[in-house]
Amino acid sequence: MVVATHRPSRVLIDEGAIFHNVQSAVNSLDAGSELFAVVKADAYGHGLVRVARVAVKAGARGFCVAVLDEALALREAGFTQPILVLGIVNPEYAGLAAAQQIAVPVAERTWLEAAAAHIASGDQLRVHLAVDSGMGRIGFTAKEDLQAAVAFMDAHAETFEFSGIFTHFASADSLNEDQFKRQAAMFNEFVAALPRRPRYVHVANTATSLWHRACHSNIVRFGVGIYGLNPSGREISTTPYALEPALSLKSELVLCKQVAAGATISYGATYHSAQAEYIGTVPMGYADGWLRRMQGFHVLVDGQQCEIVGRICMDQFMIRLPHAYPAGTEVVLVGKSGDQEITLQDVADYAETIHYEIACALSERLPRVSINSVQ
Protein backbone atom coordinates (compact mmCIF):
# COMPACT_ATOMS: atom_id res chain seq x y z
CA MET A 1 0.00 0.00 0.00
CA VAL A 2 1.18 3.53 -0.77
CA VAL A 3 2.11 5.55 2.32
CA ALA A 4 0.19 8.85 2.29
CA THR A 5 2.96 11.25 3.27
CA HIS A 6 1.33 14.21 1.48
CA ARG A 7 -1.66 14.19 3.83
CA PRO A 8 -1.78 15.36 7.46
CA SER A 9 -3.03 12.09 8.97
CA ARG A 10 -0.25 10.22 10.80
CA VAL A 11 0.55 7.80 13.60
CA LEU A 12 3.03 9.12 16.16
CA ILE A 13 5.20 6.55 17.94
CA ASP A 14 6.79 7.59 21.23
CA GLU A 15 10.10 5.74 21.37
CA GLY A 16 10.69 6.98 24.92
CA ALA A 17 7.50 5.28 26.07
CA ILE A 18 8.55 2.00 24.41
CA PHE A 19 11.96 2.21 26.09
CA HIS A 20 10.34 2.87 29.48
CA ASN A 21 7.90 -0.04 29.16
CA VAL A 22 10.54 -2.56 28.11
CA GLN A 23 13.10 -1.40 30.66
CA SER A 24 10.47 -1.56 33.43
CA ALA A 25 9.64 -5.14 32.45
CA VAL A 26 13.32 -6.11 32.28
CA ASN A 27 13.92 -4.63 35.72
CA SER A 28 11.10 -6.75 37.14
CA LEU A 29 12.39 -10.07 35.75
CA ASP A 30 13.26 -12.92 38.05
CA ALA A 31 16.94 -13.82 38.22
CA GLY A 32 17.95 -15.93 35.22
CA SER A 33 15.03 -14.80 33.07
CA GLU A 34 15.17 -12.93 29.78
CA LEU A 35 12.73 -10.70 27.93
CA PHE A 36 11.85 -11.46 24.32
CA ALA A 37 10.05 -8.56 22.65
CA VAL A 38 6.96 -9.62 20.71
CA VAL A 39 7.11 -7.55 17.53
CA LYS A 40 4.68 -9.47 15.32
CA ALA A 41 2.19 -7.69 13.05
CA ASP A 42 4.63 -4.82 12.40
CA ALA A 43 5.06 -4.52 16.17
CA TYR A 44 1.31 -4.20 16.70
CA GLY A 45 1.26 -1.43 14.11
CA HIS A 46 4.11 0.52 15.74
CA GLY A 47 6.86 -0.43 13.24
CA LEU A 48 8.88 -3.65 13.35
CA VAL A 49 12.42 -2.33 13.03
CA ARG A 50 11.80 0.80 15.11
CA VAL A 51 10.40 -1.15 18.06
CA ALA A 52 13.02 -3.89 17.81
CA ARG A 53 15.82 -1.32 17.92
CA VAL A 54 14.41 0.47 20.97
CA ALA A 55 13.58 -2.82 22.73
CA VAL A 56 17.17 -4.04 22.44
CA LYS A 57 18.45 -0.75 23.85
CA ALA A 58 16.05 -1.20 26.77
CA GLY A 59 17.30 -4.71 27.55
CA ALA A 60 15.36 -7.17 25.37
CA ARG A 61 17.45 -10.28 24.65
CA GLY A 62 15.42 -11.74 21.79
CA PHE A 63 12.28 -11.46 19.70
CA CYS A 64 9.04 -13.30 19.06
CA VAL A 65 7.19 -12.96 15.76
CA ALA A 66 4.14 -14.60 14.23
CA VAL A 67 5.44 -15.63 10.80
CA LEU A 68 8.79 -16.54 9.30
CA ASP A 69 8.85 -13.48 7.05
CA GLU A 70 8.86 -11.18 10.10
CA ALA A 71 11.87 -13.05 11.47
CA LEU A 72 13.65 -12.76 8.13
CA ALA A 73 12.95 -9.03 8.07
CA LEU A 74 14.66 -8.69 11.45
CA ARG A 75 17.68 -10.63 10.18
CA GLU A 76 17.81 -8.46 7.05
CA ALA A 77 17.74 -5.38 9.28
CA GLY A 78 20.84 -6.67 11.08
CA PHE A 79 19.40 -8.06 14.31
CA THR A 80 21.40 -11.06 15.53
CA GLN A 81 19.43 -11.81 18.71
CA PRO A 82 17.47 -15.08 19.11
CA ILE A 83 14.16 -15.06 17.27
CA LEU A 84 11.24 -17.41 17.84
CA VAL A 85 8.40 -17.73 15.34
CA LEU A 86 5.17 -18.37 17.27
CA GLY A 87 3.07 -19.74 14.41
CA ILE A 88 3.50 -23.03 12.58
CA VAL A 89 5.96 -22.78 9.68
CA ASN A 90 5.58 -24.94 6.59
CA PRO A 91 8.16 -27.77 6.82
CA GLU A 92 9.57 -26.86 3.39
CA TYR A 93 10.93 -23.63 4.92
CA ALA A 94 12.70 -25.40 7.78
CA GLY A 95 16.03 -25.13 5.98
CA LEU A 96 15.63 -21.37 5.57
CA ALA A 97 14.86 -20.99 9.27
CA ALA A 98 17.82 -23.15 10.22
CA ALA A 99 20.21 -21.24 7.98
CA GLN A 100 19.10 -17.95 9.55
CA GLN A 101 19.20 -19.35 13.10
CA ILE A 102 15.50 -18.74 13.60
CA ALA A 103 13.66 -20.97 16.09
CA VAL A 104 10.30 -22.45 15.19
CA PRO A 105 7.46 -24.07 17.14
CA VAL A 106 6.65 -27.74 16.66
CA ALA A 107 3.31 -29.27 17.61
CA GLU A 108 3.61 -32.80 16.18
CA ARG A 109 6.37 -35.29 15.47
CA THR A 110 5.35 -35.68 11.84
CA TRP A 111 6.35 -32.06 11.26
CA LEU A 112 9.90 -32.91 12.30
CA GLU A 113 9.96 -35.86 9.91
CA ALA A 114 8.80 -33.69 7.02
CA ALA A 115 11.18 -30.84 7.89
CA ALA A 116 14.30 -32.99 8.15
CA ALA A 117 14.55 -33.41 4.39
CA HIS A 118 14.72 -29.64 3.89
CA ILE A 119 17.57 -28.84 6.30
CA ALA A 120 21.01 -28.64 4.74
CA SER A 121 23.91 -30.65 6.12
CA GLY A 122 25.74 -28.59 8.71
CA ASP A 123 22.66 -26.55 9.67
CA GLN A 124 20.64 -27.23 12.79
CA LEU A 125 17.06 -26.11 13.34
CA ARG A 126 16.21 -24.71 16.76
CA VAL A 127 12.91 -26.14 17.97
CA HIS A 128 10.53 -25.02 20.71
CA LEU A 129 7.92 -27.67 21.44
CA ALA A 130 4.44 -26.20 21.90
CA VAL A 131 2.07 -27.58 24.52
CA ASP A 132 -1.67 -27.04 24.12
CA SER A 133 -2.59 -26.69 27.77
CA GLY A 134 -5.99 -25.16 27.10
CA MET A 135 -5.67 -22.49 24.42
CA GLY A 136 -6.76 -24.95 21.72
CA ARG A 137 -4.55 -23.34 19.10
CA ILE A 138 -1.29 -25.25 18.55
CA GLY A 139 0.61 -27.74 20.64
CA PHE A 140 0.92 -31.29 21.93
CA THR A 141 -1.95 -32.61 24.00
CA ALA A 142 -0.46 -35.97 25.00
CA LYS A 143 2.78 -36.43 26.94
CA GLU A 144 3.60 -39.56 24.93
CA ASP A 145 3.56 -37.61 21.68
CA LEU A 146 5.76 -34.93 23.20
CA GLN A 147 8.25 -37.54 24.35
CA ALA A 148 8.27 -39.11 20.88
CA ALA A 149 9.14 -35.74 19.35
CA VAL A 150 12.06 -35.32 21.74
CA ALA A 151 13.24 -38.84 20.93
CA PHE A 152 13.10 -38.05 17.21
CA MET A 153 15.21 -34.91 17.72
CA ASP A 154 17.70 -36.86 19.83
CA ALA A 155 18.00 -39.42 17.06
CA HIS A 156 18.64 -36.59 14.56
CA ALA A 157 20.71 -34.33 16.78
CA GLU A 158 22.77 -33.12 13.85
CA THR A 159 19.57 -31.64 12.34
CA PHE A 160 17.50 -30.48 15.31
CA GLU A 161 18.30 -28.64 18.52
CA PHE A 162 15.70 -29.02 21.25
CA SER A 163 15.85 -25.42 22.45
CA GLY A 164 12.62 -24.85 24.31
CA ILE A 165 9.15 -25.79 25.43
CA PHE A 166 6.26 -23.39 25.90
CA THR A 167 2.56 -22.87 26.25
CA HIS A 168 0.20 -19.92 25.97
CA PHE A 169 -2.37 -18.97 28.59
CA ALA A 170 -5.90 -18.22 27.43
CA SER A 171 -6.91 -16.10 30.44
CA ALA A 172 -3.87 -14.76 32.25
CA ASP A 173 -5.49 -11.33 31.95
CA SER A 174 -8.60 -12.36 33.92
CA LEU A 175 -9.44 -11.92 37.59
CA ASN A 176 -10.73 -15.50 37.57
CA GLU A 177 -7.63 -17.69 37.79
CA ASP A 178 -9.25 -21.13 37.44
CA GLN A 179 -8.35 -21.60 33.76
CA PHE A 180 -4.87 -20.21 34.34
CA LYS A 181 -4.20 -22.65 37.17
CA ARG A 182 -5.43 -25.63 35.13
CA GLN A 183 -3.16 -24.71 32.26
CA ALA A 184 -0.15 -24.12 34.52
CA ALA A 185 -0.63 -27.52 36.18
CA MET A 186 -0.89 -29.31 32.84
CA PHE A 187 2.20 -27.58 31.47
CA ASN A 188 4.20 -28.51 34.57
CA GLU A 189 3.21 -32.15 34.03
CA PHE A 190 4.46 -32.02 30.44
CA VAL A 191 7.77 -30.46 31.47
CA ALA A 192 8.19 -33.12 34.16
CA ALA A 193 7.70 -35.81 31.49
CA LEU A 194 10.68 -34.59 29.47
CA PRO A 195 13.95 -36.57 29.60
CA ARG A 196 15.71 -33.24 30.20
CA ARG A 197 14.84 -29.59 30.57
CA PRO A 198 15.74 -27.49 27.49
CA ARG A 199 17.40 -24.09 27.70
CA TYR A 200 14.14 -22.17 27.37
CA VAL A 201 10.95 -22.97 29.29
CA HIS A 202 8.41 -20.22 28.80
CA VAL A 203 4.79 -19.44 29.47
CA ALA A 204 4.79 -15.75 30.36
CA ASN A 205 3.06 -13.37 28.02
CA THR A 206 2.63 -9.75 29.14
CA ALA A 207 -0.35 -10.55 31.37
CA THR A 208 1.43 -13.45 33.06
CA SER A 209 4.51 -11.32 33.67
CA LEU A 210 2.40 -8.60 35.27
CA TRP A 211 0.15 -10.66 37.52
CA HIS A 212 1.43 -14.23 37.88
CA ARG A 213 4.44 -16.36 38.66
CA ALA A 214 4.19 -19.79 37.12
CA CYS A 215 6.06 -22.81 35.80
CA HIS A 216 9.58 -21.52 36.50
CA SER A 217 9.53 -19.76 33.14
CA ASN A 218 12.80 -18.17 32.04
CA ILE A 219 11.52 -16.11 29.11
CA VAL A 220 8.92 -13.37 29.25
CA ARG A 221 7.27 -12.96 25.85
CA PHE A 222 6.56 -9.29 26.36
CA GLY A 223 4.00 -8.13 23.84
CA VAL A 224 1.25 -5.59 24.30
CA GLY A 225 2.99 -4.13 27.35
CA ILE A 226 5.76 -2.83 25.06
CA TYR A 227 3.23 -0.47 23.60
CA GLY A 228 1.92 0.76 26.95
CA LEU A 229 -1.36 -1.14 26.80
CA ASN A 230 -2.92 -3.07 29.66
CA PRO A 231 -3.55 -6.63 28.38
CA SER A 232 -6.69 -7.01 30.49
CA GLY A 233 -8.32 -3.86 29.17
CA ARG A 234 -10.17 -2.52 32.18
CA GLU A 235 -10.67 -5.78 34.13
CA ILE A 236 -7.40 -5.51 36.10
CA SER A 237 -6.60 -1.84 36.42
CA THR A 238 -3.40 -1.95 38.49
CA THR A 239 0.00 -2.93 37.14
CA PRO A 240 3.28 -3.32 39.06
CA TYR A 241 4.80 -0.46 37.06
CA ALA A 242 3.36 2.29 34.92
CA LEU A 243 2.67 1.47 31.28
CA GLU A 244 3.13 4.49 29.01
CA PRO A 245 1.06 4.50 25.79
CA ALA A 246 3.36 4.71 22.79
CA LEU A 247 0.87 5.44 20.02
CA SER A 248 -1.11 8.53 19.18
CA LEU A 249 -3.13 9.20 16.04
CA LYS A 250 -3.57 12.70 14.66
CA SER A 251 -4.84 14.49 11.60
CA GLU A 252 -6.00 17.99 10.63
CA LEU A 253 -9.12 19.63 9.32
CA VAL A 254 -9.04 20.04 5.57
CA LEU A 255 -12.35 21.88 5.40
CA CYS A 256 -14.81 23.57 7.74
CA LYS A 257 -18.22 24.73 6.57
CA GLN A 258 -21.49 25.81 8.08
CA VAL A 259 -24.54 23.80 7.11
CA ALA A 260 -28.19 24.66 7.56
CA ALA A 261 -30.62 22.88 9.85
CA GLY A 262 -31.71 19.61 8.30
CA ALA A 263 -28.56 19.12 6.22
CA THR A 264 -27.54 15.52 5.65
CA ILE A 265 -24.02 14.21 6.18
CA SER A 266 -22.24 11.27 4.51
CA TYR A 267 -23.41 8.03 2.92
CA GLY A 268 -26.94 6.94 3.62
CA ALA A 269 -27.85 10.38 5.01
CA THR A 270 -27.81 8.88 8.50
CA TYR A 271 -27.11 12.26 10.14
CA HIS A 272 -29.32 15.34 9.94
CA SER A 273 -28.16 18.60 11.51
CA ALA A 274 -30.52 19.74 14.24
CA GLN A 275 -29.70 23.38 13.57
CA ALA A 276 -27.13 25.42 11.72
CA GLU A 277 -23.85 23.62 12.50
CA TYR A 278 -20.17 23.78 11.68
CA ILE A 279 -18.98 20.57 10.04
CA GLY A 280 -15.31 19.70 9.69
CA THR A 281 -13.82 17.15 7.29
CA VAL A 282 -10.93 14.93 8.43
CA PRO A 283 -8.81 13.21 5.72
CA MET A 284 -8.78 9.57 6.79
CA GLY A 285 -11.26 6.74 6.93
CA TYR A 286 -11.81 3.02 7.14
CA ALA A 287 -9.11 2.31 4.54
CA ASP A 288 -6.73 3.75 7.14
CA GLY A 289 -8.18 1.53 9.86
CA TRP A 290 -10.51 4.13 11.38
CA LEU A 291 -13.42 1.74 11.48
CA ARG A 292 -16.80 2.50 9.94
CA ARG A 293 -18.44 1.66 13.24
CA MET A 294 -16.82 4.75 14.85
CA GLN A 295 -19.75 6.92 13.75
CA GLY A 296 -21.08 8.61 16.88
CA PHE A 297 -17.74 8.49 18.71
CA HIS A 298 -15.69 11.65 19.10
CA VAL A 299 -12.31 13.18 18.36
CA LEU A 300 -10.55 16.09 20.06
CA VAL A 301 -10.21 19.55 18.56
CA ASP A 302 -8.72 22.35 20.59
CA GLY A 303 -9.22 20.34 23.80
CA GLN A 304 -12.92 19.72 23.07
CA GLN A 305 -14.80 16.55 22.22
CA CYS A 306 -16.29 16.73 18.74
CA GLU A 307 -18.74 14.05 17.63
CA ILE A 308 -18.18 12.04 14.46
CA VAL A 309 -21.32 12.65 12.39
CA GLY A 310 -22.45 10.53 9.49
CA ARG A 311 -20.85 7.32 8.34
CA ILE A 312 -17.08 6.98 8.17
CA CYS A 313 -16.07 7.00 4.50
CA MET A 314 -13.17 5.06 3.01
CA ASP A 315 -10.86 8.09 3.07
CA GLN A 316 -12.65 10.86 5.01
CA PHE A 317 -15.04 11.48 7.87
CA MET A 318 -16.91 14.45 9.26
CA ILE A 319 -17.19 15.94 12.74
CA ARG A 320 -19.45 18.53 14.37
CA LEU A 321 -17.48 21.53 15.61
CA PRO A 322 -18.52 24.05 18.29
CA HIS A 323 -17.58 26.93 15.96
CA ALA A 324 -15.56 27.57 12.83
CA TYR A 325 -11.95 26.43 12.72
CA PRO A 326 -9.48 27.00 9.88
CA ALA A 327 -8.13 24.24 7.69
CA GLY A 328 -4.97 22.87 9.29
CA THR A 329 -6.41 22.75 12.82
CA GLU A 330 -5.18 19.63 14.63
CA VAL A 331 -7.58 16.73 15.14
CA VAL A 332 -6.64 14.11 17.75
CA LEU A 333 -8.15 10.66 17.28
CA VAL A 334 -5.93 8.93 19.87
CA GLY A 335 -3.93 10.96 22.34
CA LYS A 336 -4.18 14.22 24.26
CA SER A 337 -5.55 17.66 23.44
CA GLY A 338 -5.67 20.18 26.24
CA ASP A 339 -6.87 18.38 29.35
CA GLN A 340 -8.79 15.78 27.31
CA GLU A 341 -7.50 12.38 26.23
CA ILE A 342 -8.70 9.53 24.02
CA THR A 343 -6.96 6.21 24.60
CA LEU A 344 -6.86 3.14 22.40
CA GLN A 345 -8.92 1.48 25.10
CA ASP A 346 -11.60 4.19 24.72
CA VAL A 347 -11.71 3.56 20.99
CA ALA A 348 -11.86 -0.20 21.53
CA ASP A 349 -14.68 0.13 24.05
CA TYR A 350 -16.77 2.10 21.57
CA ALA A 351 -15.97 -0.33 18.76
CA GLU A 352 -16.78 -3.29 21.05
CA THR A 353 -13.39 -4.90 20.52
CA ILE A 354 -9.93 -4.86 22.12
CA HIS A 355 -7.18 -2.28 21.80
CA TYR A 356 -4.91 -4.85 20.12
CA GLU A 357 -7.26 -4.90 17.13
CA ILE A 358 -7.48 -1.11 16.88
CA ALA A 359 -3.68 -0.72 16.84
CA CYS A 360 -3.14 -3.54 14.35
CA ALA A 361 -5.93 -2.28 12.07
CA LEU A 362 -4.23 1.07 11.42
CA SER A 363 -3.18 0.58 7.84
CA GLU A 364 0.16 1.07 6.12
CA ARG A 365 -1.25 4.13 4.35
CA LEU A 366 -0.79 6.08 7.59
CA PRO A 367 2.82 7.25 7.99
CA ARG A 368 4.49 6.26 11.27
CA VAL A 369 6.52 9.11 12.74
CA SER A 370 8.84 8.70 15.73
CA ILE A 371 8.81 11.19 18.58
CA ASN A 372 11.10 11.25 21.64
CA SER A 373 13.61 9.21 19.63
CA VAL A 374 15.91 6.82 21.48
CA GLN A 375 19.44 6.86 20.07
C-alpha positions as CSV (number, residue, x, y, z in Angstrom):
1,M,0.0,0.0,0.0
2,V,1.2,3.5,-0.8
3,V,2.1,5.6,2.3
4,A,0.2,8.8,2.3
5,T,3.0,11.3,3.3
6,H,1.3,14.2,1.5
7,R,-1.7,14.2,3.8
8,P,-1.8,15.4,7.5
9,S,-3.0,12.1,9.0
10,R,-0.3,10.2,10.8
11,V,0.6,7.8,13.6
12,L,3.0,9.1,16.2
13,I,5.2,6.5,17.9
14,D,6.8,7.6,21.2
15,E,10.1,5.7,21.4
16,G,10.7,7.0,24.9
17,A,7.5,5.3,26.1
18,I,8.6,2.0,24.4
19,F,12.0,2.2,26.1
20,H,10.3,2.9,29.5
21,N,7.9,0.0,29.2
22,V,10.5,-2.6,28.1
23,Q,13.1,-1.4,30.7
24,S,10.5,-1.6,33.4
25,A,9.6,-5.1,32.5
26,V,13.3,-6.1,32.3
27,N,13.9,-4.6,35.7
28,S,11.1,-6.8,37.1
29,L,12.4,-10.1,35.7
30,D,13.3,-12.9,38.0
31,A,16.9,-13.8,38.2
32,G,18.0,-15.9,35.2
33,S,15.0,-14.8,33.1
34,E,15.2,-12.9,29.8
35,L,12.7,-10.7,27.9
36,F,11.9,-11.5,24.3
37,A,10.1,-8.6,22.6
38,V,7.0,-9.6,20.7
39,V,7.1,-7.5,17.5
40,K,4.7,-9.5,15.3
41,A,2.2,-7.7,13.0
42,D,4.6,-4.8,12.4
43,A,5.1,-4.5,16.2
44,Y,1.3,-4.2,16.7
45,G,1.3,-1.4,14.1
46,H,4.1,0.5,15.7
47,G,6.9,-0.4,13.2
48,L,8.9,-3.6,13.4
49,V,12.4,-2.3,13.0
50,R,11.8,0.8,15.1
51,V,10.4,-1.1,18.1
52,A,13.0,-3.9,17.8
53,R,15.8,-1.3,17.9
54,V,14.4,0.5,21.0
55,A,13.6,-2.8,22.7
56,V,17.2,-4.0,22.4
57,K,18.5,-0.7,23.9
58,A,16.0,-1.2,26.8
59,G,17.3,-4.7,27.6
60,A,15.4,-7.2,25.4
61,R,17.4,-10.3,24.7
62,G,15.4,-11.7,21.8
63,F,12.3,-11.5,19.7
64,C,9.0,-13.3,19.1
65,V,7.2,-13.0,15.8
66,A,4.1,-14.6,14.2
67,V,5.4,-15.6,10.8
68,L,8.8,-16.5,9.3
69,D,8.8,-13.5,7.1
70,E,8.9,-11.2,10.1
71,A,11.9,-13.1,11.5
72,L,13.6,-12.8,8.1
73,A,12.9,-9.0,8.1
74,L,14.7,-8.7,11.4
75,R,17.7,-10.6,10.2
76,E,17.8,-8.5,7.1
77,A,17.7,-5.4,9.3
78,G,20.8,-6.7,11.1
79,F,19.4,-8.1,14.3
80,T,21.4,-11.1,15.5
81,Q,19.4,-11.8,18.7
82,P,17.5,-15.1,19.1
83,I,14.2,-15.1,17.3
84,L,11.2,-17.4,17.8
85,V,8.4,-17.7,15.3
86,L,5.2,-18.4,17.3
87,G,3.1,-19.7,14.4
88,I,3.5,-23.0,12.6
89,V,6.0,-22.8,9.7
90,N,5.6,-24.9,6.6
91,P,8.2,-27.8,6.8
92,E,9.6,-26.9,3.4
93,Y,10.9,-23.6,4.9
94,A,12.7,-25.4,7.8
95,G,16.0,-25.1,6.0
96,L,15.6,-21.4,5.6
97,A,14.9,-21.0,9.3
98,A,17.8,-23.2,10.2
99,A,20.2,-21.2,8.0
100,Q,19.1,-18.0,9.5
101,Q,19.2,-19.4,13.1
102,I,15.5,-18.7,13.6
103,A,13.7,-21.0,16.1
104,V,10.3,-22.5,15.2
105,P,7.5,-24.1,17.1
106,V,6.6,-27.7,16.7
107,A,3.3,-29.3,17.6
108,E,3.6,-32.8,16.2
109,R,6.4,-35.3,15.5
110,T,5.3,-35.7,11.8
111,W,6.4,-32.1,11.3
112,L,9.9,-32.9,12.3
113,E,10.0,-35.9,9.9
114,A,8.8,-33.7,7.0
115,A,11.2,-30.8,7.9
116,A,14.3,-33.0,8.2
117,A,14.6,-33.4,4.4
118,H,14.7,-29.6,3.9
119,I,17.6,-28.8,6.3
120,A,21.0,-28.6,4.7
121,S,23.9,-30.7,6.1
122,G,25.7,-28.6,8.7
123,D,22.7,-26.6,9.7
124,Q,20.6,-27.2,12.8
125,L,17.1,-26.1,13.3
126,R,16.2,-24.7,16.8
127,V,12.9,-26.1,18.0
128,H,10.5,-25.0,20.7
129,L,7.9,-27.7,21.4
130,A,4.4,-26.2,21.9
131,V,2.1,-27.6,24.5
132,D,-1.7,-27.0,24.1
133,S,-2.6,-26.7,27.8
134,G,-6.0,-25.2,27.1
135,M,-5.7,-22.5,24.4
136,G,-6.8,-24.9,21.7
137,R,-4.5,-23.3,19.1
138,I,-1.3,-25.2,18.5
139,G,0.6,-27.7,20.6
140,F,0.9,-31.3,21.9
141,T,-2.0,-32.6,24.0
142,A,-0.5,-36.0,25.0
143,K,2.8,-36.4,26.9
144,E,3.6,-39.6,24.9
145,D,3.6,-37.6,21.7
146,L,5.8,-34.9,23.2
147,Q,8.3,-37.5,24.4
148,A,8.3,-39.1,20.9
149,A,9.1,-35.7,19.4
150,V,12.1,-35.3,21.7
151,A,13.2,-38.8,20.9
152,F,13.1,-38.1,17.2
153,M,15.2,-34.9,17.7
154,D,17.7,-36.9,19.8
155,A,18.0,-39.4,17.1
156,H,18.6,-36.6,14.6
157,A,20.7,-34.3,16.8
158,E,22.8,-33.1,13.8
159,T,19.6,-31.6,12.3
160,F,17.5,-30.5,15.3
161,E,18.3,-28.6,18.5
162,F,15.7,-29.0,21.2
163,S,15.9,-25.4,22.4
164,G,12.6,-24.8,24.3
165,I,9.2,-25.8,25.4
166,F,6.3,-23.4,25.9
167,T,2.6,-22.9,26.2
168,H,0.2,-19.9,26.0
169,F,-2.4,-19.0,28.6
170,A,-5.9,-18.2,27.4
171,S,-6.9,-16.1,30.4
172,A,-3.9,-14.8,32.3
173,D,-5.5,-11.3,32.0
174,S,-8.6,-12.4,33.9
175,L,-9.4,-11.9,37.6
176,N,-10.7,-15.5,37.6
177,E,-7.6,-17.7,37.8
178,D,-9.3,-21.1,37.4
179,Q,-8.4,-21.6,33.8
180,F,-4.9,-20.2,34.3
181,K,-4.2,-22.6,37.2
182,R,-5.4,-25.6,35.1
183,Q,-3.2,-24.7,32.3
184,A,-0.2,-24.1,34.5
185,A,-0.6,-27.5,36.2
186,M,-0.9,-29.3,32.8
187,F,2.2,-27.6,31.5
188,N,4.2,-28.5,34.6
189,E,3.2,-32.1,34.0
190,F,4.5,-32.0,30.4
191,V,7.8,-30.5,31.5
192,A,8.2,-33.1,34.2
193,A,7.7,-35.8,31.5
194,L,10.7,-34.6,29.5
195,P,14.0,-36.6,29.6
196,R,15.7,-33.2,30.2
197,R,14.8,-29.6,30.6
198,P,15.7,-27.5,27.5
199,R,17.4,-24.1,27.7
200,Y,14.1,-22.2,27.4
201,V,10.9,-23.0,29.3
202,H,8.4,-20.2,28.8
203,V,4.8,-19.4,29.5
204,A,4.8,-15.7,30.4
205,N,3.1,-13.4,28.0
206,T,2.6,-9.7,29.1
207,A,-0.3,-10.6,31.4
208,T,1.4,-13.5,33.1
209,S,4.5,-11.3,33.7
210,L,2.4,-8.6,35.3
211,W,0.1,-10.7,37.5
212,H,1.4,-14.2,37.9
213,R,4.4,-16.4,38.7
214,A,4.2,-19.8,37.1
215,C,6.1,-22.8,35.8
216,H,9.6,-21.5,36.5
217,S,9.5,-19.8,33.1
218,N,12.8,-18.2,32.0
219,I,11.5,-16.1,29.1
220,V,8.9,-13.4,29.2
221,R,7.3,-13.0,25.8
222,F,6.6,-9.3,26.4
223,G,4.0,-8.1,23.8
224,V,1.3,-5.6,24.3
225,G,3.0,-4.1,27.4
226,I,5.8,-2.8,25.1
227,Y,3.2,-0.5,23.6
228,G,1.9,0.8,26.9
229,L,-1.4,-1.1,26.8
230,N,-2.9,-3.1,29.7
231,P,-3.6,-6.6,28.4
232,S,-6.7,-7.0,30.5
233,G,-8.3,-3.9,29.2
234,R,-10.2,-2.5,32.2
235,E,-10.7,-5.8,34.1
236,I,-7.4,-5.5,36.1
237,S,-6.6,-1.8,36.4
238,T,-3.4,-2.0,38.5
239,T,0.0,-2.9,37.1
240,P,3.3,-3.3,39.1
241,Y,4.8,-0.5,37.1
242,A,3.4,2.3,34.9
243,L,2.7,1.5,31.3
244,E,3.1,4.5,29.0
245,P,1.1,4.5,25.8
246,A,3.4,4.7,22.8
247,L,0.9,5.4,20.0
248,S,-1.1,8.5,19.2
249,L,-3.1,9.2,16.0
250,K,-3.6,12.7,14.7
251,S,-4.8,14.5,11.6
252,E,-6.0,18.0,10.6
253,L,-9.1,19.6,9.3
254,V,-9.0,20.0,5.6
255,L,-12.4,21.9,5.4
256,C,-14.8,23.6,7.7
257,K,-18.2,24.7,6.6
258,Q,-21.5,25.8,8.1
259,V,-24.5,23.8,7.1
260,A,-28.2,24.7,7.6
261,A,-30.6,22.9,9.8
262,G,-31.7,19.6,8.3
263,A,-28.6,19.1,6.2
264,T,-27.5,15.5,5.7
265,I,-24.0,14.2,6.2
266,S,-22.2,11.3,4.5
267,Y,-23.4,8.0,2.9
268,G,-26.9,6.9,3.6
269,A,-27.8,10.4,5.0
270,T,-27.8,8.9,8.5
271,Y,-27.1,12.3,10.1
272,H,-29.3,15.3,9.9
273,S,-28.2,18.6,11.5
274,A,-30.5,19.7,14.2
275,Q,-29.7,23.4,13.6
276,A,-27.1,25.4,11.7
277,E,-23.9,23.6,12.5
278,Y,-20.2,23.8,11.7
279,I,-19.0,20.6,10.0
280,G,-15.3,19.7,9.7
281,T,-13.8,17.2,7.3
282,V,-10.9,14.9,8.4
283,P,-8.8,13.2,5.7
284,M,-8.8,9.6,6.8
285,G,-11.3,6.7,6.9
286,Y,-11.8,3.0,7.1
287,A,-9.1,2.3,4.5
288,D,-6.7,3.7,7.1
289,G,-8.2,1.5,9.9
290,W,-10.5,4.1,11.4
291,L,-13.4,1.7,11.5
292,R,-16.8,2.5,9.9
293,R,-18.4,1.7,13.2
294,M,-16.8,4.7,14.9
295,Q,-19.7,6.9,13.8
296,G,-21.1,8.6,16.9
297,F,-17.7,8.5,18.7
298,H,-15.7,11.7,19.1
299,V,-12.3,13.2,18.4
300,L,-10.6,16.1,20.1
301,V,-10.2,19.5,18.6
302,D,-8.7,22.4,20.6
303,G,-9.2,20.3,23.8
304,Q,-12.9,19.7,23.1
305,Q,-14.8,16.5,22.2
306,C,-16.3,16.7,18.7
307,E,-18.7,14.1,17.6
308,I,-18.2,12.0,14.5
309,V,-21.3,12.6,12.4
310,G,-22.5,10.5,9.5
311,R,-20.9,7.3,8.3
312,I,-17.1,7.0,8.2
313,C,-16.1,7.0,4.5
314,M,-13.2,5.1,3.0
315,D,-10.9,8.1,3.1
316,Q,-12.6,10.9,5.0
317,F,-15.0,11.5,7.9
318,M,-16.9,14.5,9.3
319,I,-17.2,15.9,12.7
320,R,-19.5,18.5,14.4
321,L,-17.5,21.5,15.6
322,P,-18.5,24.0,18.3
323,H,-17.6,26.9,16.0
324,A,-15.6,27.6,12.8
325,Y,-11.9,26.4,12.7
326,P,-9.5,27.0,9.9
327,A,-8.1,24.2,7.7
328,G,-5.0,22.9,9.3
329,T,-6.4,22.8,12.8
330,E,-5.2,19.6,14.6
331,V,-7.6,16.7,15.1
332,V,-6.6,14.1,17.7
333,L,-8.1,10.7,17.3
334,V,-5.9,8.9,19.9
335,G,-3.9,11.0,22.3
336,K,-4.2,14.2,24.3
337,S,-5.6,17.7,23.4
338,G,-5.7,20.2,26.2
339,D,-6.9,18.4,29.4
340,Q,-8.8,15.8,27.3
341,E,-7.5,12.4,26.2
342,I,-8.7,9.5,24.0
343,T,-7.0,6.2,24.6
344,L,-6.9,3.1,22.4
345,Q,-8.9,1.5,25.1
346,D,-11.6,4.2,24.7
347,V,-11.7,3.6,21.0
348,A,-11.9,-0.2,21.5
349,D,-14.7,0.1,24.1
350,Y,-16.8,2.1,21.6
351,A,-16.0,-0.3,18.8
352,E,-16.8,-3.3,21.0
353,T,-13.4,-4.9,20.5
354,I,-9.9,-4.9,22.1
355,H,-7.2,-2.3,21.8
356,Y,-4.9,-4.9,20.1
357,E,-7.3,-4.9,17.1
358,I,-7.5,-1.1,16.9
359,A,-3.7,-0.7,16.8
360,C,-3.1,-3.5,14.3
361,A,-5.9,-2.3,12.1
362,L,-4.2,1.1,11.4
363,S,-3.2,0.6,7.8
364,E,0.2,1.1,6.1
365,R,-1.2,4.1,4.4
366,L,-0.8,6.1,7.6
367,P,2.8,7.2,8.0
368,R,4.5,6.3,11.3
369,V,6.5,9.1,12.7
370,S,8.8,8.7,15.7
371,I,8.8,11.2,18.6
372,N,11.1,11.3,21.6
373,S,13.6,9.2,19.6
374,V,15.9,6.8,21.5
375,Q,19.4,6.9,20.1
